[in-house]
Amino acid sequence: MVKKQDEVIKTGKEYLKLVMEIFPVAGAWLYGSYSRNEQNEWSDIDIAICSPDFEHIPRPIAIKILSKIAKRIDYAIEPYPLRPTECTNKVIGTLANEILATGLQL
């Protein structure tokens, strides 16, 4: 069953609350098919989280931690950690730039 964008935004905000219990969050975005309202039955829920803590945690480890938190809300959530420098220094052609340009802020 395909979820509606507004349902996924609500899910994203619930997830964000749990993340904020562990990490300081400078920003969060829903990106990918749900942000474009082009979701289908196989779509995952792409959520980027920007935290100063991610400056000191290797990305694979941050993804693992964020994924564990995500499973408490919805197994379809695919988190992506962003460092504050990625959120402020827009570099064309990067995933961070694409997220900031097209994502929906949570």
Backbone torsions as a table, in degrees:
resi	resn	phi	psi	omega
1	MET	NA	132.5	-179.1
2	VAL	-82.7	126.9	178.1
3	LYS	-80.8	150.8	177.5
4	LYS	-84.1	154.8	-178.0
5	GLN	-57.5	-42.3	-178.3
6	ASP	-65.5	-33.4	176.2
7	GLU	-64.7	-42.8	-177.9
8	VAL	-69.2	-35.9	175.8
9	ILE	-62.2	-42.4	177.8
10	LYS	-62.5	-44.2	177.3
11	THR	-60.5	-42.4	179.0
12	GLY	-61.6	-39.4	179.1
13	LYS	-68.8	-36.3	175.8
14	GLU	-63.9	-43.5	178.2
15	TYR	-61.9	-44.2	-179.8
16	LEU	-58.3	-38.9	178.1
17	LYS	-59.6	-42.3	179.1
18	LEU	-67.3	-41.6	179.0
19	VAL	-60.8	-39.9	-177.7
20	MET	-67.8	-14.9	174.4
21	GLU	-73.8	-19.1	-176.0
22	ILE	-113.3	-40.8	-176.1
23	PHE	-121.1	144.7	168.1
24	PRO	-70.9	134.7	-175.9
25	VAL	-115.6	124.8	178.4
26	ALA	-92.4	-18.3	179.4
27	GLY	179.4	158.2	177.9
28	ALA	-149.6	141.1	-177.0
29	TRP	-137.3	139.4	167.0
30	LEU	-87.9	127.3	179.6
31	TYR	-135.0	176.9	-179.8
32	GLY	86.5	-154.5	-172.7
33	SER	-60.1	-37.3	-179.3
34	TYR	-69.3	-33.5	178.6
35	SER	-69.4	-29.0	178.7
36	ARG	-90.6	-2.5	-176.2
37	ASN	58.9	40.1	179.2
38	GLU	-119.0	24.8	-176.1
39	GLN	-66.9	156.2	173.2
40	ASN	-137.7	-174.9	-174.1
41	GLU	-65.8	-17.3	180.0
42	TRP	-101.4	2.2	-177.1
43	SER	-67.5	137.5	170.0
44	ASP	-94.6	173.2	-178.5
45	ILE	-105.5	101.6	-177.5
46	ASP	-85.5	119.9	180.0
47	ILE	-130.7	124.7	176.1
48	ALA	-100.4	135.9	179.7
49	ILE	-121.5	126.6	177.1
50	CYS	-103.6	122.8	179.8
51	SER	-144.2	139.3	175.5
52	PRO	-61.6	-25.7	178.2
53	ASP	-62.4	-26.3	-177.7
54	PHE	-73.9	-8.0	173.4
55	GLU	-68.1	-24.5	-172.7
56	HIS	-114.5	0.8	-179.8
57	ILE	-116.5	126.8	176.9
58	PRO	-56.8	140.2	-175.5
59	ARG	-52.2	-45.6	-179.8
60	PRO	-59.0	-36.0	179.1
61	ILE	-71.7	-41.8	177.4
62	ALA	-61.0	-41.1	178.0
63	ILE	-61.7	-43.0	-179.8
64	LYS	-61.0	-45.0	179.4
65	ILE	-64.2	-48.1	-179.4
66	LEU	-63.3	-35.1	178.9
67	SER	-67.4	-38.4	176.8
68	LYS	-61.1	-42.2	177.8
69	ILE	-64.7	-41.7	-177.3
70	ALA	-59.9	-37.6	-177.5
71	LYS	-64.1	-18.0	176.1
72	ARG	-74.3	-19.6	-177.4
73	ILE	-108.0	-55.0	-175.7
74	ASP	-162.0	126.5	-179.1
75	TYR	-65.1	-16.1	-179.4
76	ALA	-78.9	-11.3	-178.8
77	ILE	-71.9	126.6	175.4
78	GLU	-115.6	98.1	-177.2
79	PRO	-79.4	151.5	175.2
80	TYR	-137.2	116.1	-179.1
81	PRO	-79.1	138.5	175.4
82	LEU	-121.7	141.9	173.8
83	ARG	-86.3	149.9	179.1
84	PRO	-54.0	-34.9	178.4
85	THR	-63.2	-32.8	177.7
86	GLU	-71.7	-27.4	-178.2
87	CYS	-83.0	-19.2	-177.9
88	THR	-109.0	-32.8	179.5
89	ASN	-97.4	90.2	-176.2
90	LYS	-72.1	116.1	178.5
91	VAL	-111.8	116.0	-177.5
92	ILE	-59.5	137.9	178.1
93	GLY	92.4	-2.0	179.6
94	THR	-96.7	156.6	176.3
95	LEU	-61.6	-39.9	179.6
96	ALA	-58.4	-43.7	179.6
97	ASN	-64.1	-40.5	178.6
98	GLU	-63.8	-42.7	178.9
99	ILE	-61.2	-47.0	-178.7
100	LEU	-66.6	-33.2	-177.5
101	ALA	-78.8	-35.5	-172.1
102	THR	-117.8	-12.2	-176.6
103	GLY	-75.3	161.0	175.7
104	LEU	-100.5	123.0	-179.1
105	GLN	-69.2	133.5	179.3
106	LEU	-93.4	NA	NA
